[in-house]
Amino acid sequence: MVPARPWPPTEIVMVVEQARAKLNLALHVRARRADGYHELETLFAFVDHGDAVSVNLSDAPAFAVSGDFADALVGEADNLVLRAERAFCAVFGIAQSHTIHLEKQLPVASGIGGGSADAAATLRALVRLHGIAADDARLWQIADDLGSDVPACLASTTAIGKGRGEKLQPIAGAPGTPVLLINPGIAVSTGEIFRRWDGKDGGALPSGALIEVALASRNDLYPPAKAIAPVIGDVIAWLETMPGAYLIRMSGSGATCFALFDTMAACAAACECAGVEHPGWWAVATELV
């Protein structure tokens, strides 16, 4: 049994961590694996928009959620944030309770890593509260156990992901690149979309600079996602009409799509246009970090 760590471990009593939205600038599905997962090659990037997780030391455990998409989690007895906290305390022998508040600004089940980013932000907050080394191998194992995207979200840096996506190779990013995120207001099932993948290996990611690699690549989950939810195709088609837009793609298993833009002015104009023409869509103008 891991001995309980003393409290308080530091003078810090509250930490706030941003849970940045994750984008798959490219997503190549290479093969089905015997363990039920798929072998992937993906290009992870992160944007300057997301949820926020606040963690306090407290006498009794508590969890609260607010924000635009809080209703999806209110009343849930279990979620990735709570699983992350429990796993962290078990592995590192933390007896101290925590109060956790999640400000939920990202849509759920949307292909931009909302739940994974929240879990990763929770782990980063707990690391800071309890004086754990950020490179502790046990921390990264917790992240891997929580989900395939959680290690990438824990790092929150531009990287190539292989395996299930958990094997990360950091690469140079393109910070400041304007990005428009669009979700048509639907949630799609990741498992169902992977099940509908056609099983054809279209080849590996090419080498080169981030944007050039992304432009030369694809998202192999877009066809099955579009078949399940045709509105995803409508979002892509709409983005293709926006001046200054390029690298127009669905992220992850959807339904959120994105476009990079030549300028922030063009990105902001497209976001405003989305609000007028498609008021039911969630639209955010942001940038790569």
C-alpha positions in Angstrom: 0.0 0.0 0.0 1.3 3.5 -0.9 1.6 5.6 2.3 -0.7 8.6 2.6 1.1 11.9 1.9 0.9 14.5 4.6 -1.4 17.5 4.3 -1.0 20.2 3.5 1.8 19.3 1.1 2.5 22.9 0.0 1.1 26.3 0.7 -1.1 26.1 -2.4 -4.8 25.4 -1.6 -6.4 26.0 -5.0 -5.3 25.5 -8.6 -7.1 26.4 -11.9 -6.1 24.6 -15.1 -7.3 25.3 -18.6 -8.6 22.3 -20.5 -7.7 23.3 -24.1 -9.7 21.9 -26.9 -7.9 19.3 -29.0 -7.9 19.1 -32.7 -6.9 16.2 -35.0 -5.4 18.1 -37.9 -5.1 14.7 -39.5 -6.3 11.2 -38.4 -5.1 8.1 -40.3 -6.7 4.8 -39.2 -4.1 2.1 -40.1 -5.6 -1.1 -38.8 -8.0 -2.8 -36.4 -6.2 -4.3 -33.4 -6.9 -7.6 -31.7 -7.6 -5.7 -28.4 -10.6 -3.9 -30.0 -8.8 -0.6 -30.5 -7.4 0.8 -33.8 -3.9 1.6 -34.8 -3.7 5.3 -35.5 -1.4 8.0 -36.8 -2.8 11.4 -35.8 -1.6 15.0 -35.8 -2.6 16.6 -32.5 -2.9 20.4 -32.0 -4.5 22.5 -29.3 -6.3 25.8 -29.4 -6.7 28.8 -27.1 -10.2 27.9 -26.0 -11.6 25.2 -23.7 -13.0 24.3 -20.3 -11.5 25.2 -17.0 -11.0 23.0 -13.9 -10.5 24.4 -10.4 -9.3 22.1 -7.7 -9.3 23.0 -3.9 -8.1 21.1 -0.9 -11.2 20.4 1.3 -12.5 18.5 4.2 -15.0 16.6 2.1 -15.2 15.7 -1.6 -17.4 17.8 -3.8 -17.9 18.3 -7.6 -19.8 21.1 -9.3 -20.2 22.0 -13.0 -21.3 25.2 -14.7 -21.0 26.7 -18.2 -22.7 26.5 -21.5 -22.6 22.7 -21.7 -23.0 22.0 -18.0 -26.4 20.3 -18.4 -24.7 17.3 -20.1 -22.9 16.5 -16.8 -25.2 17.8 -14.0 -26.3 14.9 -11.8 -23.7 12.4 -13.2 -22.3 10.3 -10.4 -19.2 9.4 -12.5 -17.3 11.3 -15.2 -13.7 11.5 -16.4 -12.8 14.3 -14.0 -13.9 12.3 -11.0 -12.2 9.2 -12.3 -9.0 11.2 -12.8 -9.1 12.4 -9.2 -9.8 9.0 -7.8 -7.0 7.4 -9.8 -4.5 10.1 -8.8 -5.3 9.7 -5.1 -5.1 5.9 -5.2 -1.7 5.9 -7.1 -0.1 8.6 -5.1 -1.6 7.8 -1.7 -3.5 11.1 -1.3 -5.9 10.9 1.6 -6.9 14.6 1.4 -10.3 15.4 -0.2 -10.8 17.9 -3.0 -13.5 20.2 -4.2 -13.6 20.3 -8.0 -15.4 22.8 -10.2 -15.6 22.3 -13.9 -16.5 25.3 -16.2 -17.9 23.4 -19.2 -17.5 25.5 -22.4 -16.9 22.7 -24.9 -19.7 20.5 -26.3 -19.6 16.9 -25.2 -19.0 13.9 -27.6 -17.7 16.3 -30.2 -14.3 15.1 -31.3 -12.3 17.9 -29.6 -11.3 16.0 -26.5 -13.6 17.8 -24.0 -13.8 15.0 -21.4 -10.2 13.9 -22.0 -9.0 17.5 -21.7 -11.0 17.9 -18.5 -9.4 14.8 -17.0 -5.9 15.9 -18.1 -6.5 19.4 -16.5 -7.6 17.7 -13.3 -4.4 15.7 -13.2 -2.3 18.8 -13.9 -4.0 20.6 -11.0 -3.5 17.7 -8.6 0.1 17.5 -9.5 0.6 21.2 -8.6 -1.4 20.9 -5.4 0.4 17.9 -4.1 4.0 18.5 -5.3 4.2 15.6 -7.8 6.7 15.8 -10.6 5.0 16.5 -13.9 7.1 13.8 -15.6 6.4 11.1 -13.1 5.7 7.9 -15.1 2.8 7.0 -12.8 1.0 10.2 -13.8 1.3 9.3 -17.5 0.1 5.8 -16.9 -3.0 7.2 -15.1 -3.6 9.3 -18.2 -3.2 6.3 -20.5 -5.6 4.2 -18.4 -8.3 7.0 -18.5 -8.4 7.1 -22.3 -6.5 7.2 -25.6 -6.6 11.1 -25.9 -5.8 11.8 -22.3 -2.0 11.6 -22.6 -2.1 14.1 -25.5 -4.3 16.4 -23.6 -2.1 16.1 -20.5 0.8 17.4 -22.6 -1.4 19.8 -24.5 1.3 20.4 -27.1 1.5 19.8 -30.9 2.4 16.2 -31.4 2.2 13.1 -33.7 0.2 10.4 -31.9 0.6 6.7 -32.7 -0.7 3.5 -31.3 -4.2 4.4 -29.9 -2.9 8.0 -30.0 -1.1 7.7 -26.7 2.4 7.3 -28.1 3.4 11.0 -28.5 6.2 12.6 -30.6 6.2 16.4 -30.0 6.7 18.5 -33.1 6.9 22.2 -33.9 3.5 23.8 -34.0 2.1 26.9 -35.7 1.0 29.1 -32.7 -1.2 32.0 -33.6 -2.8 30.4 -36.6 -6.5 31.4 -36.6 -9.0 28.6 -36.3 -12.7 28.5 -36.5 -14.5 25.6 -34.7 -18.0 24.6 -35.7 -20.2 22.0 -34.1 -23.7 21.6 -35.6 -25.2 20.8 -32.2 -25.1 17.1 -32.3 -23.2 14.4 -30.4 -22.0 11.3 -32.3 -20.8 7.9 -31.0 -17.1 7.4 -31.3 -17.4 3.6 -31.1 -20.0 3.4 -33.8 -18.0 5.6 -36.2 -14.9 3.4 -35.6 -17.0 0.3 -36.2 -18.0 1.8 -39.6 -14.5 2.5 -40.7 -14.0 0.8 -44.1 -10.9 -1.1 -43.0 -8.7 0.3 -45.8 -5.2 1.6 -44.8 -4.7 4.8 -46.8 -1.1 5.1 -45.7 1.0 6.8 -43.1 1.3 10.5 -42.2 3.9 12.2 -44.5 6.9 14.1 -43.0 7.4 17.8 -43.0 6.2 21.0 -41.3 2.9 20.9 -39.4 0.6 22.6 -41.8 2.1 21.0 -44.9 1.7 17.5 -43.3 -1.9 18.3 -42.3 -2.8 19.6 -45.8 -1.4 16.4 -47.4 -3.3 14.1 -45.0 -6.9 13.2 -44.2 -9.4 12.1 -41.5 -10.4 8.5 -42.2 -13.3 8.8 -39.8 -15.0 11.6 -41.8 -16.8 9.3 -44.3 -18.5 7.1 -41.6 -19.3 10.2 -39.5 -20.9 11.9 -42.4 -22.9 8.8 -43.2 -24.2 8.7 -39.6 -24.8 12.5 -39.3 -25.0 14.1 -42.8 -25.1 17.6 -41.2 -21.3 17.2 -40.7 -20.9 17.3 -44.4 -23.1 20.4 -44.4 -20.7 22.1 -42.0 -17.7 21.2 -44.2 -19.4 22.5 -47.3 -20.3 25.7 -45.5 -16.7 26.2 -44.3 -15.5 25.7 -47.8 -17.4 28.9 -48.9 -15.7 31.1 -46.3 -13.1 33.5 -47.6 -9.6 32.8 -46.3 -10.3 29.3 -45.1 -8.0 26.4 -45.7 -7.4 23.0 -44.1 -11.1 22.4 -43.7 -11.7 19.1 -41.8 -13.6 17.2 -39.1 -11.7 16.7 -35.8 -11.5 13.2 -34.3 -14.7 11.3 -34.8 -16.8 14.5 -35.0 -19.1 16.2 -35.0 -16.9 19.3 -34.6 -15.3 20.6 -37.7 -12.7 23.3 -38.2 -10.9 25.5 -40.7 -7.7 27.3 -40.5 -7.7 30.9 -41.8 -5.2 33.3 -43.4 -6.1 36.1 -40.9 -7.9 36.4 -37.6 -10.2 39.1 -39.2 -11.3 36.5 -41.8 -11.8 33.9 -39.0 -13.9 36.3 -36.9 -16.0 37.3 -39.9 -16.7 33.6 -40.6 -17.7 33.1 -37.0 -20.1 36.0 -37.1 -21.5 34.7 -40.4 -22.1 31.3 -38.8 -24.1 32.9 -36.0 -26.3 34.7 -38.5 -26.8 31.8 -41.0 -26.8 28.9 -38.6 -27.8 30.1 -35.1 -28.1 26.5 -33.9 -24.4 25.8 -34.6 -21.7 26.3 -31.9 -19.0 28.5 -33.4 -15.8 29.8 -31.8 -13.0 31.8 -33.4 -9.7 31.0 -31.7 -6.1 30.2 -32.6 -3.6 27.4 -32.4 -1.2 27.5 -29.3 
